Amino acid sequence: VIDDITKKVDRLTEKLYERELYTPEDSRQLIALKLQLDEQMDVMSEASFAPLYYKIANIYRARGKEKEAIICYQTILENFSETAYGAKSRDNLTEMGVEIKLPETKSADDEEEEEF
């Protein structure tokens, strides 16, 4: 499934770089790919998903769909902040004027309180 998503996202990214027009079918496919990736994240979270979210975010951003791009960049920060894509996503969000929301981490004190 991930290989198929990767190939399709790469094709849409190439189309963007080549400045080809996006068809309504391309737009539908992009939405479907994002939904498939979200479903995969529900099953397991792998660092290999970060570049896919990043590419999808860049496509959305280039097409003027900032809300969708922000969601993808934020997903990277919440799940893959330690990767290079985390830093890139943070930079893009800052450039877009978005307040960055980092995931909350539990402190050692919080974990001790949960044990009781």
VOBA-1610 file (N, C-alpha, C; in pm, whole numbers, padded with zeros to 5 digits, always signed):
BEGIN
Val+00083-00119+00000Val+00000+00000+00000Val+00088+00126+00000Ile+00188+00129+00087Ile+00274+00247+00097Ile+00352+00269-00033Asp+00397+00161-00096Asp+00468+00175-00223Asp+00379+00238-00329Asp+00253+00197-00331Asp+00157+00252-00427Asp+00132+00400-00398Ile+00115+00435-00271Ile+00095+00574-00233Ile+00217+00656-00274Thr+00335+00603-00247Thr+00460+00673-00281Thr+00469+00702-00430Lys+00442+00602-00512Lys+00448+00620-00658Lys+00351+00728-00705Lys+00231+00725-00652Lys+00129+00821-00695Lys+00161+00963-00646Val+00210+00974-00523Val+00249+01106-00471Val+00366+01159-00552Asp+00462+01074-00584Asp+00576+01117-00664Asp+00532+01165-00803Arg+00434+01096-00862Arg+00383+01138-00993Arg+00319+01276-00984Leu+00240+01299-00879Leu+00177+01429-00861Leu+00280+01538-00832Thr+00386+01502-00759Thr+00493+01597-00730Thr+00567+01634-00858Glu+00596+01535-00942Glu+00662+01561-01070Glu+00576+01653-01156Lys+00448+01628-01157Lys+00356+01710-01234Lys+00361+01855-01186Leu+00370+01872-01055Leu+00380+02006-00997Leu+00511+02073-01040Tyr+00622+02001-01030Tyr+00752+02057-01068Tyr+00759+02090-01216Glu+00690+02011-01297Glu+00691+02035-01441Glu+00589+02141-01482Arg+00520+02193-01381Arg+00420+02298-01399Arg+00306+02254-01491Glu+00275+02127-01487Glu+00160+02077-01561Glu+00033+02113-01486Leu-00074+02128-01560Leu-00202+02157-01496Leu-00253+02035-01423Tyr-00310+02061-01307Tyr-00374+01953-01231Tyr-00517+01940-01279Thr-00556+01819-01307Thr-00694+01792-01348Thr-00779+01769-01224Pro-00911+01774-01241Pro-00997+01739-01127Pro-00967+01598-01075Glu-00928+01508-01163Glu-00892+01371-01121Glu-00767+01373-01034Asp-00670+01457-01068Asp-00550+01471-00986Asp-00586+01520-00846Ser-00676+01615-00840Ser-00720+01667-00709Ser-00789+01558-00628Arg-00874+01481-00692Arg-00942+01371-00622Arg-00840+01267-00576Gln-00742+01239-00660Gln-00640+01141-00624Gln-00556+01189-00506Leu-00525+01317-00502Leu-00448+01372-00391Leu-00524+01355-00259Ile-00651+01384-00262Ile-00735+01366-00142Ile-00737+01219-00102Ala-00755+01131-00198Ala-00760+00987-00170Ala-00627+00939-00112Leu-00516+00988-00165Leu-00384+00948-00115Leu-00364+00994+00029Lys-00406+01116+00058Lys-00395+01168+00195Lys-00479+01082+00290Leu-00598+01045+00249Leu-00683+00961+00333Leu-00622+00823+00353Gln-00563+00766+00249Gln-00498+00635+00262Gln-00380+00644+00358Leu-00304+00751+00348Leu-00190+00768+00436Leu-00236+00784+00581Asp-00343+00860+00601Asp-00399+00875+00736Asp-00443+00740+00792Glu-00504+00657+00708Glu-00546+00524+00753Glu-00426+00440+00793Gln-00318+00449+00717Gln-00197+00374+00751Gln-00139+00423+00884Met-00149+00552+00909Met-00100+00608+01036Met-00181+00554+01154Asp-00310+00525+01131Asp-00393+00469+01237Asp-00346+00328+01275Val-00289+00256+01179Val-00242+00120+01202Val-00102+00121+01263Met-00013+00201+01202Met+00125+00210+01251Met+00185+00341+01204Ser+00269+00397+01288Ser+00336+00522+01256Ser+00482+00490+01225Glu+00523+00516+01102Glu+00660+00489+01061Glu+00724+00617+01009Ala+00851+00634+01036Ala+00922+00753+00989Ala+00919+00763+00836Ser+00900+00650+00767Ser+00894+00654+00620Ser+00770+00727+00570Phe+00674+00755+00657Phe+00555+00830+00618Phe+00584+00980+00610Ala+00686+01027+00681Ala+00716+01170+00688Ala+00737+01232+00550Pro+00818+01171+00461Pro+00836+01234+00330Pro+00707+01238+00248Leu+00619+01140+00268Leu+00492+01141+00196Leu+00404+01256+00242Tyr+00392+01273+00374Tyr+00315+01386+00425Tyr+00376+01518+00378Tyr+00509+01523+00377Tyr+00578+01646+00336Tyr+00550+01679+00190Lys+00558+01580+00104Lys+00530+01603-00038Lys+00385+01644-00060Ile+00294+01578+00009Ile+00152+01613-00003Ile+00130+01756+00046Ala+00194+01792+00157Ala+00181+01929+00209Ala+00232+02030+00107Asn+00345+02000+00045Asn+00401+02093-00054Asn+00310+02107-00175Ile+00248+01998-00216Ile+00154+02005-00329Ile+00035+02093-00290Tyr-00021+02067-00173Tyr-00134+02150-00127Tyr-00093+02297-00122Arg+00022+02324-00065Arg+00066+02463-00050Arg+00083+02529-00186Ala+00146+02461-00279Ala+00168+02516-00413Ala+00036+02541-00486Arg-00065+02465-00450Arg-00196+02480-00515Arg-00287+02576-00439Gly-00231+02645-00336Gly-00308+02744-00264Gly-00401+02689-00158Lys-00384+02564-00122Lys-00468+02500-00020Lys-00390+02496+00111Glu-00375+02615+00171Glu-00290+02628+00289Glu-00341+02550+00409Lys-00471+02547+00429Lys-00527+02474+00545Lys-00485+02327+00541Glu-00497+02265+00424Glu-00460+02125+00408Glu-00309+02106+00426Ala-00231+02200+00374Ala-00085+02193+00389Ala-00046+02202+00536Ile-00110+02293+00608Ile-00081+02310+00751Ile-00110+02181+00827Ile-00220+02116+00794Ile-00256+01990+00861Ile-00146+01886+00838Cys-00096+01876+00717Cys+00010+01778+00686Cys+00139+01813+00758Tyr+00179+01940+00754Tyr+00301+01980+00824Tyr+00288+01954+00974Gln+00171+01984+01030Gln+00149+01962+01173Gln+00154+01813+01206Thr+00101+01728+01117Thr+00108+01583+01137Thr+00253+01538+01148Ile+00338+01595+01065Ile+00481+01561+01070Ile+00539+01603+01203Leu+00508+01723+01248Leu+00562+01770+01376Leu+00514+01684+01492Glu+00390+01641+01487Glu+00334+01560+01595Glu+00388+01418+01599Asn+00425+01365+01482Asn+00464+01224+01475Asn+00610+01200+01438Phe+00670+01294+01369Phe+00806+01273+01316Phe+00894+01395+01338Ser+00877+01463+01450Ser+00948+01589+01473Ser+01100+01573+01476Glu+01148+01455+01507Glu+01293+01432+01516Glu+01358+01405+01380Thr+01277+01394+01274Thr+01332+01370+01141Thr+01366+01503+01075Ala+01437+01496+00964Ala+01467+01617+00887Ala+01339+01683+00839Tyr+01235+01604+00816Tyr+01108+01659+00771Tyr+01039+01737+00882Gly+01068+01706+01006Gly+01016+01784+01117Gly+01070+01925+01112Ala+01200+01939+01092Ala+01262+02071+01083Ala+01210+02148+00961Lys+01199+02079+00849Lys+01149+02144+00728Lys+01004+02189+00746Ser+00924+02106+00810Ser+00784+02140+00833Ser+00773+02261+00926Arg+00856+02262+01030Arg+00858+02375+01123Arg+00893+02503+01047Asp+00993+02497+00959Asp+01034+02614+00881Asp+00920+02661+00790Asn+00854+02567+00724Asn+00744+02604+00634Asn+00628+02667+00710Leu+00594+02611+00825Leu+00486+02667+00905Leu+00521+02808+00953Thr+00644+02825+00995Thr+00689+02958+01039Thr+00680+03057+00923Glu+00725+03014+00806Glu+00720+03098+00686Glu+00576+03135+00650Met+00483+03044+00678Met+00341+03067+00649Met+00274+03150+00758Gly+00347+03182+00865Gly+00292+03262+00972Gly+00203+03183+01068Val+00225+03052+01074Val+00144+02965+01159Val+00212+02947+01294Glu+00132+02959+01398Glu+00183+02931+01532Glu+00205+02781+01543Ile+00324+02742+01577Ile+00359+02600+01580Ile+00315+02539+01712Lys+00243+02429+01701Lys+00195+02356+01818Lys+00271+02224+01825Leu+00360+02215+01919Leu+00435+02091+01937Leu+00355+01998+02028Pro+00367+01868+02006Pro+00295+01774+02093Pro+00344+01783+02236Glu+00251+01765+02327Glu+00288+01768+02468Glu+00358+01638+02504Thr+00463+01651+02582Thr+00534+01532+02628Thr+00513+01520+02778Lys+00506+01398+02825Lys+00487+01374+02968Lys+00621+01386+03040Ser+00617+01449+03153Ser+00738+01457+03234Ser+00746+01333+03321Ala+00860+01311+03384Ala+00877+01196+03473Ala+00778+01204+03588Asp+00750+01326+03637Asp+00653+01343+03746Asp+00514+01300+03704Asp+00473+01334+03581Asp+00341+01295+03531Asp+00328+01144+03524Glu+00434+01078+03477Glu+00430+00933+03463Glu+00420+00865+03600Glu+00491+00920+03700Glu+00484+00863+03835Glu+00344+00878+03894Glu+00279+00992+03867Glu+00144+01015+03920Glu+00044+00916+03858Glu+00063+00880+03730Glu-00029+00788+03664Glu-00021+00648+03721Glu+00091+00612+03781Glu+00107+00478+03835Glu+00017+00454+03956Phe-00023+00560+04026Phe-00103+00545+04147Phe-00249+00553+04120
//
